[in-house]
Amino acid sequence: MRRFVYCLAIPLLFTFTSAQAGEPSALFNGKDLAGFEGQIEKFWSVKDGAIVGTTAPKGINYNTFLCSKKVFKDFEMQFQVKMTKSGNSGIQIRSKIADTKVFAVAGPQCDMGGPYWGSLYGERFGGMMKAADGKLVGKILKVEDFNDYSIKCVGKRVTIKLNGTTTVDEDFAKMPDEGIVAFQIHSGPSMEVIFRNIRFVELGEKK
């Protein structure tokens, strides 16, 4: 007698689907830059549900950020990012505004661009906190194309994934307990960076 076993596949880990990626969140509503502050009219816009930063045509000589007005603690964030080859960008986590004139930010940054992809860098916060393996990044990075980027911040632990590969996964004693999330445009030549399919989920209890 044959016995048939029917299995129901139940995912054990929460994943972000493409349908969920466009849903409004506590960080970004998918339509405009309400909830953010920065030099928005100069450098930032929303196009087709994506956050776009550009310094065309001349570039800039300082770092500037699109800053969340809300402060966050534990969260998980996934998105796709693409920038011009010479570009340099990143996502600040648990950070603070250091200069409201140019919207400079201080704190940990999940880095993007050049040899820094997938690293955790301290912007006005002591420099490199954890460098990603350059050889590994070179194998998985899609230059001038969209890359999948994931950030998870729980307690003192930060996990960064680039195109599904973990580049940082450590506890950092100096990690602030809370702070803003901010998108970076780096000083230098003209550049453009696009953040699309942004998904942001706060973890733990909300107050």
Backbone as a chain_set.jsonl record, in Angstrom:
{"seq": "MRRFVYCLAIPLLFTFTSAQAGEPSALFNGKDLAGFEGQIEKFWSVKDGAIVGTTAPKGINYNTFLCSKKVFKDFEMQFQVKMTKSGNSGIQIRSKIADTKVFAVAGPQCDMGGPYWGSLYGERFGGMMKAADGKLVGKILKVEDFNDYSIKCVGKRVTIKLNGTTTVDEDFAKMPDEGIVAFQIHSGPSMEVIFRNIRFVELGEKK", "coords": {"N": [[0.849, -1.195, 0.0], [0.611, 2.141, -0.912], [1.655, 5.155, 0.54], [0.777, 8.48, 0.611], [2.291, 11.492, 1.181], [1.541, 14.682, 1.987], [2.947, 17.799, 1.755], [3.092, 20.991, 3.168], [4.568, 23.852, 2.216], [6.12, 26.023, 4.293], [7.45, 29.111, 4.817], [10.279, 29.713, 6.848], [11.614, 31.975, 7.508], [11.068, 35.456, 7.509], [10.514, 37.119, 4.506], [10.987, 39.726, 2.084], [8.705, 40.482, -0.334], [8.263, 41.326, -3.831], [5.83, 42.576, -4.136], [5.335, 43.58, -1.587], [7.314, 45.422, -1.439], [6.613, 47.906, -2.431], [4.917, 49.009, -0.607], [3.768, 51.52, 1.694], [5.755, 52.685, 4.477], [7.055, 53.176, 7.834], [9.237, 54.673, 7.272], [9.334, 55.549, 4.501], [6.934, 56.719, 2.244], [6.583, 55.998, -0.376], [5.695, 57.741, -2.286], [6.29, 60.517, -2.025], [8.566, 62.889, -0.442], [7.738, 63.381, 2.128], [8.167, 63.42, 5.598], [10.865, 63.467, 5.569], [13.912, 65.44, 5.783], [16.266, 67.839, 4.493], [18.516, 68.952, 1.894], [16.461, 69.108, -0.116], [15.189, 70.232, -2.431], [17.39, 70.828, -3.993], [18.772, 68.384, -4.472], [17.258, 65.973, -4.228], [14.607, 63.678, -5.097], [11.504, 61.967, -5.907], [10.927, 59.361, -8.068], [8.907, 57.341, -9.964], [8.302, 55.818, -7.694], [10.768, 55.511, -6.503], [13.556, 56.693, -4.56], [15.595, 59.285, -5.542], [18.801, 60.622, -5.835], [20.776, 63.288, -6.958], [23.615, 65.031, -8.245], [24.036, 66.354, -10.54], [24.71, 69.118, -12.771], [27.347, 69.458, -11.941], [28.421, 68.308, -9.62], [29.336, 68.21, -6.069], [30.965, 69.753, -3.195], [30.812, 68.751, -0.662], [29.531, 66.37, 1.755], [26.142, 65.376, 1.836], [22.823, 64.728, 3.144], [19.691, 62.96, 2.936], [17.419, 63.051, 5.343], [15.652, 61.161, 7.757], [12.867, 62.319, 9.602], [11.938, 60.993, 11.713], [12.971, 59.026, 14.516], [14.628, 55.914, 14.893], [14.851, 52.596, 16.305], [15.386, 49.328, 16.573], [15.392, 47.657, 13.451], [14.624, 46.385, 10.137], [15.715, 46.561, 6.828], [15.302, 46.586, 3.346], [16.284, 47.003, -0.048], [16.833, 48.083, -3.461], [19.718, 49.313, -5.082], [21.301, 51.637, -7.222], [23.969, 53.272, -8.842], [25.916, 55.861, -10.48], [29.138, 55.012, -11.851], [31.309, 56.38, -10.669], [30.173, 57.216, -8.372], [29.336, 57.664, -4.854], [27.827, 56.557, -1.975], [25.466, 55.843, 0.683], [23.723, 54.428, 3.551], [22.76, 55.926, 6.419], [22.471, 54.791, 9.774], [20.809, 54.837, 12.913], [21.696, 57.462, 13.497], [22.631, 61.009, 13.714], [21.823, 64.428, 12.962], [24.456, 66.524, 12.185], [25.062, 69.0, 11.175], [22.942, 71.378, 10.284], [22.935, 73.169, 8.228], [24.055, 72.163, 5.836], [23.059, 69.689, 6.031], [24.702, 67.618, 7.07], [25.663, 64.494, 8.505], [26.177, 62.46, 11.428], [27.341, 59.304, 12.457], [26.857, 55.648, 12.299], [27.314, 54.159, 9.083], [25.98, 52.294, 6.453], [27.728, 51.309, 3.841], [28.257, 52.299, 0.366], [29.667, 52.168, -2.861], [32.689, 52.49, -4.771], [35.496, 50.93, -3.217], [34.102, 50.384, -0.949], [31.667, 49.17, -0.744], [29.159, 47.439, 1.038], [30.36, 47.701, 3.505], [30.647, 48.812, 6.987], [30.725, 51.995, 8.029], [31.945, 54.713, 10.005], [30.59, 57.667, 9.837], [31.738, 60.797, 10.511], [32.221, 59.651, 12.914], [34.325, 58.226, 13.796], [35.444, 56.768, 11.693], [36.211, 53.804, 9.676], [34.302, 51.048, 10.678], [33.804, 48.352, 10.2], [35.232, 46.754, 7.621], [34.166, 45.456, 4.516], [34.912, 42.347, 2.824], [36.956, 42.87, 0.207], [37.558, 41.309, -2.087], [35.485, 39.482, -2.131], [33.279, 41.202, -2.443], [33.899, 42.224, -4.955], [33.275, 40.062, -6.567], [30.519, 39.8, -6.413], [29.284, 42.232, -6.842], [27.306, 44.356, -8.903], [28.223, 46.48, -11.166], [27.204, 49.756, -11.868], [24.569, 48.938, -12.074], [21.456, 47.682, -10.726], [21.681, 46.698, -7.379], [20.932, 44.341, -4.842], [20.351, 45.194, -1.513], [20.649, 44.804, 1.949], [19.825, 45.612, 5.281], [20.051, 44.997, 8.685], [19.361, 45.873, 11.947], [19.693, 45.253, 15.206], [19.622, 45.738, 18.549], [22.93, 45.915, 19.515], [23.888, 44.769, 17.282], [24.707, 44.601, 13.848], [23.773, 43.679, 10.632], [24.712, 43.336, 7.34], [23.848, 42.765, 3.996], [24.813, 42.121, 0.685], [23.541, 41.702, -2.424], [22.475, 39.285, -1.496], [24.577, 38.107, -0.13], [26.306, 37.954, 2.911], [28.072, 40.624, 4.274], [28.767, 42.06, 6.511], [28.39, 41.203, 9.894], [28.107, 41.632, 12.917], [28.497, 42.526, 16.434], [28.554, 45.829, 17.706], [30.024, 47.761, 19.99], [29.879, 50.524, 20.272], [27.595, 51.261, 18.98], [24.878, 53.424, 18.655], [21.814, 53.637, 20.598], [19.521, 54.481, 19.33], [18.338, 56.449, 16.524], [18.349, 58.544, 13.542], [17.534, 57.554, 10.133], [19.308, 57.905, 7.137], [19.89, 58.941, 3.765], [22.688, 59.074, 1.625], [24.462, 61.532, -0.331], [27.581, 61.808, -1.71], [30.471, 63.949, -1.546], [32.138, 65.205, -4.488], [32.599, 64.373, -8.019], [29.914, 64.852, -10.456], [27.065, 62.865, -9.827], [24.631, 60.187, -9.664], [22.253, 58.513, -7.691], [20.05, 55.824, -7.131], [17.436, 54.611, -5.202], [15.372, 51.981, -4.957], [12.314, 49.989, -4.624], [12.014, 49.996, -1.831], [11.881, 48.657, 1.344], [10.89, 48.737, 4.642], [10.925, 47.77, 7.969], [10.015, 48.126, 11.277], [11.324, 46.61, 14.183], [10.548, 44.695, 17.125], [9.07, 46.1, 20.129], [6.84, 48.819, 19.733], [6.692, 52.199, 20.737]], "CA": [[0.0, 0.0, 0.0], [1.38, 3.374, -0.998], [1.212, 6.257, 1.381], [1.113, 9.773, 0.026], [2.492, 12.521, 2.195], [1.383, 16.024, 1.427], [3.716, 18.771, 2.531], [2.798, 22.399, 2.962], [5.811, 24.605, 2.374], [5.936, 27.219, 5.101], [8.738, 29.783, 4.974], [10.686, 29.865, 8.239], [12.138, 33.314, 7.686], [10.308, 36.495, 6.826], [11.196, 37.684, 3.343], [10.295, 40.84, 1.469], [8.326, 40.189, -1.707], [8.219, 42.515, -4.675], [4.571, 43.261, -3.881], [5.466, 44.31, -0.341], [8.354, 46.445, -1.549], [6.061, 49.205, -2.743], [4.0, 49.445, 0.428], [4.254, 52.585, 2.57], [6.317, 52.227, 5.74], [7.353, 54.252, 8.774], [10.342, 55.456, 6.733], [9.094, 56.126, 3.172], [5.559, 56.431, 1.819], [6.579, 55.539, -1.758], [5.122, 58.739, -3.192], [6.992, 61.798, -1.935], [9.572, 62.922, 0.623], [7.163, 63.732, 3.421], [8.843, 62.645, 6.64], [12.311, 63.665, 5.423], [14.436, 66.791, 5.678], [17.56, 67.887, 3.838], [18.54, 69.886, 0.766], [15.61, 68.317, -0.998], [14.971, 70.872, -3.737], [18.635, 70.798, -4.753], [19.377, 67.097, -4.801], [16.468, 64.759, -4.001], [13.267, 63.593, -5.674], [10.916, 60.628, -6.009], [10.545, 59.042, -9.438], [8.394, 55.974, -10.108], [8.362, 55.132, -6.406], [12.159, 55.39, -6.051], [14.242, 57.894, -4.094], [16.697, 59.592, -6.449], [19.679, 61.717, -5.457], [21.657, 63.632, -8.071], [24.376, 66.283, -8.134], [24.278, 66.839, -11.901], [25.778, 68.643, -13.655], [28.682, 69.857, -11.518], [28.889, 67.672, -8.398], [29.363, 69.069, -4.879], [32.218, 69.64, -2.442], [30.52, 68.327, 0.713], [28.561, 65.29, 1.884], [24.833, 65.806, 2.302], [21.968, 63.569, 3.409], [18.242, 63.023, 3.051], [17.321, 62.554, 6.723], [14.33, 60.895, 8.308], [12.506, 63.125, 10.767], [11.648, 60.055, 12.788], [14.079, 58.275, 15.104], [14.344, 54.479, 14.907], [15.692, 51.702, 17.109], [15.639, 48.099, 15.818], [14.656, 47.626, 12.183], [15.168, 45.651, 8.998], [15.493, 47.354, 5.625], [15.781, 46.015, 2.093], [16.055, 47.868, -1.198], [17.786, 47.941, -4.559], [20.42, 50.578, -5.261], [22.111, 51.764, -8.433], [24.566, 54.6, -8.958], [26.955, 56.026, -11.486], [30.348, 54.29, -11.471], [32.145, 57.198, -9.796], [29.364, 57.654, -7.242], [29.599, 57.187, -3.497], [26.619, 56.795, -1.201], [25.321, 54.961, 1.838], [22.562, 54.607, 4.407], [23.077, 56.129, 7.834], [21.555, 54.155, 10.713], [20.941, 55.332, 14.289], [22.589, 58.608, 13.379], [22.076, 62.3, 14.087], [22.248, 65.535, 12.11], [25.579, 67.238, 12.784], [25.115, 70.35, 10.607], [21.669, 71.588, 9.588], [23.127, 74.037, 7.069], [24.254, 71.31, 4.657], [22.531, 68.386, 6.414], [25.731, 66.615, 7.33], [25.173, 63.537, 9.499], [27.191, 61.705, 12.171], [26.888, 58.005, 12.94], [27.21, 54.487, 11.478], [26.81, 54.174, 7.706], [26.082, 51.1, 5.611], [28.394, 52.021, 2.758], [28.094, 51.922, -1.035], [30.525, 52.904, -3.774], [34.119, 52.191, -4.787], [35.888, 49.726, -2.478], [33.439, 50.396, 0.361], [30.379, 48.466, -0.795], [28.894, 46.413, 2.043], [31.089, 47.962, 4.743], [30.032, 49.682, 7.979], [31.656, 53.104, 8.195], [31.516, 55.725, 10.961], [30.604, 59.022, 9.28], [31.943, 61.686, 11.658], [31.954, 58.721, 14.015], [35.516, 57.421, 14.047], [35.968, 56.053, 10.526], [35.767, 52.45, 9.36], [33.925, 50.191, 11.798], [34.021, 46.991, 9.711], [35.372, 46.741, 6.165], [33.768, 44.227, 3.826], [35.963, 41.656, 2.073], [36.971, 43.462, -1.124], [37.533, 40.27, -3.127], [34.124, 38.947, -2.146], [32.414, 42.224, -3.03], [34.208, 42.293, -6.385], [32.635, 38.939, -7.257], [29.055, 39.844, -6.375], [28.778, 43.564, -7.162], [26.888, 44.678, -10.261], [28.632, 47.865, -11.364], [26.252, 50.577, -12.626], [23.31, 48.211, -12.206], [20.801, 47.581, -9.434], [22.158, 45.696, -6.435], [20.091, 44.113, -3.667], [21.06, 45.596, -0.302], [19.837, 44.515, 3.127], [20.368, 46.08, 6.553], [19.294, 44.62, 9.885], [19.981, 46.457, 13.127], [19.0, 44.802, 16.406], [20.531, 45.943, 19.669], [24.25, 46.371, 19.072], [24.291, 43.96, 16.129], [24.378, 45.071, 12.5], [23.984, 42.714, 9.559], [24.591, 43.907, 6.001], [23.953, 41.796, 2.909], [24.887, 42.669, -0.664], [23.118, 40.663, -3.373], [22.225, 38.045, -0.774], [25.785, 37.641, 0.56], [26.59, 38.718, 4.119], [29.367, 41.315, 4.272], [28.995, 42.459, 7.898], [27.459, 40.581, 10.84], [28.827, 41.736, 14.184], [28.06, 43.466, 17.458], [29.399, 47.007, 17.792], [29.791, 48.328, 21.319], [29.595, 51.959, 20.184], [26.359, 51.495, 18.237], [23.862, 54.162, 19.423], [20.577, 52.897, 20.845], [18.5, 54.94, 18.399], [18.771, 57.561, 15.688], [17.682, 58.686, 12.251], [18.017, 56.868, 8.93], [19.573, 58.966, 6.159], [20.467, 58.554, 2.478], [23.826, 59.958, 1.373], [25.16, 61.922, -1.555], [28.956, 62.102, -1.313], [31.175, 65.003, -2.278], [32.89, 64.725, -5.637], [32.036, 64.641, -9.355], [28.493, 64.642, -10.666], [26.649, 61.478, -9.633], [23.224, 59.902, -9.406], [21.989, 57.263, -6.979], [18.629, 55.482, -7.132], [17.02, 53.603, -4.22], [14.019, 51.56, -5.331], [11.756, 48.828, -3.919], [12.417, 50.16, -0.433], [11.023, 47.996, 2.338], [11.41, 49.063, 5.966], [10.084, 47.221, 9.032], [10.504, 48.286, 12.641], [11.306, 45.36, 14.928], [10.369, 44.864, 18.56], [7.91, 46.848, 20.592], [6.736, 50.221, 19.366], [6.197, 53.049, 21.816]], "C": [[0.883, 1.243, 0.0], [0.782, 4.439, -0.09], [1.685, 7.562, 0.76], [1.202, 10.806, 1.144], [2.428, 13.885, 1.522], [2.078, 17.027, 2.332], [3.288, 20.188, 2.167], [4.065, 23.189, 3.246], [5.527, 25.908, 3.113], [7.279, 27.89, 5.287], [9.052, 30.017, 6.438], [11.184, 31.271, 8.526], [11.279, 34.304, 6.921], [11.118, 37.051, 5.672], [10.355, 38.803, 2.772], [9.976, 40.488, 0.025], [8.276, 41.473, -2.507], [6.923, 43.286, -4.462], [4.663, 44.11, -2.624], [6.386, 45.516, -0.486], [7.792, 47.83, -1.807], [5.134, 49.759, -1.679], [4.596, 50.581, 1.263], [4.789, 52.0, 3.879], [6.537, 53.43, 6.64], [8.461, 55.16, 8.252], [9.955, 56.226, 5.471], [7.72, 55.724, 2.681], [5.447, 55.99, 0.365], [6.101, 56.558, -2.767], [5.893, 60.053, -3.212], [7.94, 61.757, -0.741], [9.032, 63.526, 1.916], [7.821, 62.845, 4.478], [10.352, 62.734, 6.571], [12.648, 65.15, 5.466], [15.836, 66.722, 5.086], [17.527, 68.951, 2.755], [17.741, 69.269, -0.384], [15.458, 68.943, -2.375], [16.218, 70.833, -4.614], [18.966, 69.416, -5.3], [18.441, 65.885, -4.831], [15.092, 64.83, -4.647], [12.774, 62.161, -5.579], [10.45, 60.424, -7.433], [10.137, 57.583, -9.527], [8.57, 55.182, -8.821], [9.756, 54.956, -5.851], [12.675, 56.731, -5.554], [15.476, 58.101, -4.964], [17.482, 60.789, -5.909], [20.629, 62.014, -6.603], [22.362, 64.955, -7.803], [24.742, 66.814, -9.515], [23.966, 68.333, -11.975], [27.188, 68.827, -13.112], [29.237, 69.104, -10.311], [28.86, 68.651, -7.231], [30.669, 68.844, -4.119], [31.989, 69.319, -0.968], [29.55, 67.153, 0.68], [27.239, 65.865, 2.393], [23.888, 64.609, 2.338], [20.49, 63.93, 3.364], [17.892, 62.31, 4.35], [15.873, 62.293, 7.144], [14.076, 61.826, 9.486], [12.264, 62.243, 11.982], [12.925, 59.35, 13.241], [13.672, 56.808, 15.203], [15.313, 53.734, 15.827], [16.01, 50.464, 16.262], [14.788, 48.088, 14.545], [15.35, 46.685, 11.194], [14.766, 46.407, 7.74], [16.065, 46.627, 4.42], [15.425, 46.945, 0.947], [17.01, 47.46, -2.309], [18.406, 49.305, -4.805], [21.293, 50.52, -6.504], [22.703, 53.161, -8.456], [25.587, 54.644, -10.076], [28.276, 55.468, -10.942], [31.218, 55.07, -10.498], [31.423, 57.639, -8.528], [29.781, 57.036, -5.919], [28.385, 57.545, -2.66], [26.592, 55.853, -0.008], [24.032, 55.272, 2.575], [23.044, 54.761, 5.841], [22.024, 55.433, 8.695], [21.851, 54.67, 12.122], [21.916, 56.511, 14.358], [21.912, 59.879, 13.84], [22.596, 63.362, 13.124], [23.318, 66.331, 12.849], [25.656, 68.687, 12.322], [23.862, 70.571, 9.782], [21.811, 72.486, 8.358], [23.258, 73.223, 5.789], [23.684, 69.906, 4.87], [23.618, 67.306, 6.358], [25.266, 65.761, 8.509], [26.349, 62.83, 10.162], [26.593, 60.392, 12.659], [27.312, 56.88, 12.018], [26.559, 54.555, 10.095], [27.037, 52.826, 7.026], [26.486, 51.598, 4.229], [28.131, 51.422, 1.382], [29.027, 52.773, -1.879], [31.982, 52.517, -3.641], [34.446, 50.912, -4.047], [35.113, 49.537, -1.18], [32.096, 49.67, 0.398], [30.288, 47.421, 0.316], [29.62, 46.599, 3.354], [30.23, 48.778, 5.71], [31.051, 50.749, 8.341], [31.093, 54.119, 9.188], [31.674, 57.12, 10.384], [30.641, 60.04, 10.415], [31.78, 60.9, 12.952], [33.129, 57.758, 14.196], [36.051, 56.634, 12.874], [35.478, 54.622, 10.435], [35.506, 51.619, 10.621], [34.112, 48.717, 11.45], [34.06, 47.033, 8.194], [34.912, 45.404, 5.602], [34.978, 43.635, 3.111], [35.92, 42.136, 0.622], [36.891, 42.444, -2.246], [36.132, 39.689, -3.263], [33.179, 39.934, -2.821], [32.637, 42.321, -4.53], [33.52, 41.205, -7.193], [31.125, 39.105, -7.371], [28.468, 41.19, -6.794], [28.42, 43.699, -8.636], [27.154, 46.165, -10.491], [27.648, 48.586, -12.286], [24.973, 49.822, -12.974], [22.684, 48.156, -10.819], [21.357, 46.414, -8.629], [21.173, 45.571, -5.282], [20.914, 44.404, -2.416], [20.119, 45.401, 0.885], [20.569, 44.985, 4.376], [19.455, 45.599, 7.679], [20.051, 45.136, 11.095], [19.136, 46.084, 14.34], [19.962, 44.911, 17.582], [21.835, 46.538, 19.169], [24.703, 45.664, 17.801], [23.801, 44.559, 14.818], [24.724, 43.988, 11.495], [23.73, 43.406, 8.226], [24.737, 42.782, 4.986], [23.934, 42.528, 1.58], [24.607, 41.55, -1.649], [23.033, 39.292, -2.72], [23.398, 37.507, 0.0], [26.083, 38.546, 1.753], [27.988, 39.318, 4.073], [29.757, 41.823, 5.656], [27.953, 41.756, 8.76], [28.145, 40.515, 12.198], [28.095, 42.637, 15.164], [29.062, 44.615, 17.51], [29.063, 47.755, 19.081], [29.378, 49.791, 21.263], [28.315, 52.282, 19.414], [25.351, 52.252, 19.102], [22.581, 53.334, 19.573], [19.467, 53.278, 19.875], [19.051, 56.095, 17.572], [18.014, 57.584, 14.374], [18.261, 57.715, 11.226], [18.199, 57.95, 7.871], [20.27, 58.408, 4.931], [21.548, 59.564, 2.107], [24.068, 60.278, -0.1], [26.541, 62.39, -1.124], [29.525, 63.245, -2.138], [31.936, 64.398, -3.453], [32.208, 65.066, -6.943], [30.534, 64.386, -9.406], [28.138, 63.16, -10.55], [25.137, 61.404, -9.497], [23.134, 58.576, -8.677], [20.481, 57.067, -6.899], [18.392, 54.377, -6.11], [15.585, 53.221, -4.546], [13.603, 50.309, -4.54], [12.169, 48.831, -2.449], [11.391, 49.511, 0.481], [11.649, 48.199, 3.713], [10.434, 48.57, 7.027], [10.747, 47.479, 10.369], [10.335, 46.962, 13.379], [11.131, 45.638, 16.418], [9.148, 45.704, 18.887], [7.982, 48.296, 20.133], [6.157, 51.012, 20.536], [5.366, 54.198, 21.25]], "O": [[1.792, 1.371, 0.82], [-0.435, 4.586, 0.019], [2.86, 7.716, 0.429], [0.281, 10.955, 1.946], [3.188, 14.178, 0.599], [1.816, 17.083, 3.533], [3.145, 20.525, 0.992], [4.571, 23.196, 4.368], [4.796, 26.773, 2.63], [8.18, 27.286, 5.869], [8.192, 30.469, 7.194], [11.175, 31.708, 9.677], [10.821, 34.019, 5.814], [12.282, 37.413, 5.844], [9.138, 38.825, 2.957], [10.885, 40.222, -0.761], [8.249, 42.569, -1.948], [6.903, 44.51, -4.589], [4.141, 45.223, -2.583], [6.261, 46.501, 0.242], [8.415, 48.828, -1.445], [4.615, 50.865, -1.828], [5.802, 50.598, 1.51], [4.332, 50.949, 4.33], [6.245, 54.564, 6.261], [8.615, 56.286, 8.724], [10.216, 57.425, 5.376], [7.368, 54.545, 2.692], [4.358, 55.646, -0.095], [6.093, 56.29, -3.969], [6.123, 60.633, -4.273], [8.098, 60.717, -0.103], [9.781, 64.109, 2.699], [8.006, 61.648, 4.26], [11.052, 62.156, 7.402], [11.796, 66.004, 5.222], [16.508, 65.693, 5.161], [16.604, 69.764, 2.71], [18.269, 68.96, -1.452], [15.586, 68.251, -3.385], [16.115, 70.807, -5.841], [19.389, 69.282, -6.448], [18.8, 64.859, -5.409], [14.487, 65.898, -4.734], [13.524, 61.255, -5.217], [9.667, 61.218, -7.955], [10.923, 56.691, -9.206], [8.945, 54.01, -8.855], [9.922, 54.308, -4.817], [12.283, 57.781, -6.062], [16.302, 57.2, -5.107], [16.91, 61.826, -5.572], [21.228, 61.097, -7.164], [21.791, 65.875, -7.218], [25.653, 67.631, -9.647], [23.04, 68.787, -11.304], [28.146, 68.396, -13.754], [30.42, 69.246, -10.001], [28.413, 69.789, -7.382], [31.386, 67.874, -4.365], [32.85, 69.575, -0.126], [28.831, 66.961, -0.301], [27.222, 66.73, 3.269], [24.112, 63.607, 1.658], [20.09, 65.043, 3.705], [18.05, 61.093, 4.449], [14.989, 63.116, 6.908], [14.981, 62.089, 10.278], [12.371, 62.687, 13.126], [13.835, 59.112, 12.448], [12.534, 56.489, 15.548], [16.429, 54.182, 16.086], [16.816, 50.542, 15.335], [13.615, 48.463, 14.565], [16.488, 46.259, 11.392], [13.621, 46.839, 7.602], [17.182, 46.112, 4.47], [14.383, 47.599, 0.971], [17.878, 46.607, -2.124], [17.724, 50.328, -4.748], [21.932, 49.509, -6.799], [22.021, 54.131, -8.127], [26.06, 53.614, -10.556], [28.504, 55.453, -9.732], [31.806, 54.481, -9.591], [31.993, 58.354, -7.703], [30.482, 56.025, -5.875], [27.96, 58.7, -2.634], [27.567, 55.158, 0.276], [23.34, 56.244, 2.271], [23.654, 53.854, 6.407], [20.833, 55.477, 8.388], [23.006, 54.907, 12.475], [22.834, 56.534, 15.178], [20.77, 59.855, 14.299], [23.673, 63.217, 12.545], [23.118, 66.756, 13.986], [26.252, 69.52, 13.004], [23.731, 70.012, 8.693], [20.898, 72.553, 7.535], [22.645, 73.552, 4.774], [23.807, 69.04, 4.003], [23.482, 66.266, 5.714], [24.565, 66.244, 9.399], [27.391, 62.624, 9.539], [25.489, 60.362, 13.201], [28.047, 57.112, 11.058], [25.404, 54.957, 9.959], [28.147, 52.294, 7.027], [25.693, 52.23, 3.53], [27.831, 50.236, 1.236], [29.162, 53.972, -1.637], [32.464, 52.248, -2.54], [33.756, 49.907, -4.219], [35.421, 48.639, -0.396], [31.467, 49.57, 1.452], [31.206, 46.625, 0.516], [29.517, 45.75, 4.239], [29.22, 49.362, 5.317], [32.111, 50.449, 8.892], [29.886, 54.357, 9.208], [32.761, 57.696, 10.431], [29.692, 60.141, 11.193], [31.272, 61.412, 13.95], [32.965, 56.638, 14.678], [37.024, 55.896, 13.029], [34.465, 54.26, 11.033], [36.359, 51.503, 11.5], [34.529, 47.924, 12.294], [33.049, 47.313, 7.549], [35.231, 44.347, 6.148], [35.948, 44.338, 2.828], [34.969, 41.849, -0.105], [36.227, 42.686, -3.254], [35.656, 39.439, -4.37], [32.374, 39.55, -3.67], [31.685, 42.479, -5.295], [33.216, 41.399, -8.37], [30.515, 38.607, -8.318], [27.273, 41.277, -7.074], [29.143, 43.215, -9.508], [26.376, 47.01, -10.047], [27.304, 48.08, -13.354], [24.375, 50.038, -14.028], [23.32, 48.544, -9.839], [21.487, 45.297, -9.128], [20.64, 46.571, -4.801], [22.037, 43.919, -2.276], [18.949, 45.781, 0.835], [21.775, 44.785, 4.516], [18.238, 45.777, 7.624], [21.242, 44.869, 11.252], [18.003, 46.544, 14.483], [20.999, 44.249, 17.603], [21.835, 47.555, 18.475], [25.793, 45.936, 17.298], [22.646, 44.967, 14.692], [25.83, 43.447, 11.505], [22.668, 43.989, 8.01], [25.635, 41.948, 5.097], [23.136, 43.442, 1.374], [25.343, 40.565, -1.707], [23.45, 38.282, -3.287], [23.243, 36.529, 0.732], [26.108, 39.769, 1.615], [28.97, 38.607, 3.858], [30.941, 41.999, 5.943], [26.775, 41.714, 8.406], [28.692, 39.481, 12.583], [27.204, 43.401, 14.792], [30.268, 44.405, 17.376], [27.972, 48.303, 19.238], [28.613, 50.254, 22.11], [27.988, 53.453, 19.219], [24.998, 51.775, 20.18], [22.309, 52.443, 18.768], [18.565, 52.479, 19.624], [20.104, 56.649, 17.886], [17.147, 56.746, 14.127], [19.329, 57.136, 11.425], [17.34, 58.818, 7.72], [21.123, 57.526, 5.029], [21.351, 60.77, 2.255], [23.905, 59.435, -0.982], [26.663, 63.269, -0.27], [29.116, 63.477, -3.276], [32.327, 63.231, -3.42], [31.343, 65.94, -6.988], [29.964, 63.776, -8.501], [28.826, 62.305, -11.107], [24.46, 62.402, -9.251], [23.85, 57.629, -9.002], [19.731, 58.007, -6.636], [19.054, 53.339, -6.139], [14.679, 54.045, -4.424], [14.422, 49.666, -3.884], [12.609, 47.819, -1.902], [10.194, 49.784, 0.397], [12.816, 47.867, 3.919], [9.251, 48.911, 6.992], [11.9, 47.103, 10.581], [9.325, 46.277, 13.218], [11.522, 46.697, 16.908], [8.309, 45.977, 18.029], [9.045, 48.915, 20.144], [5.251, 50.549, 21.23], [4.86, 55.026, 22.008]]}, "num_chains": 1, "name": "protein.A"}
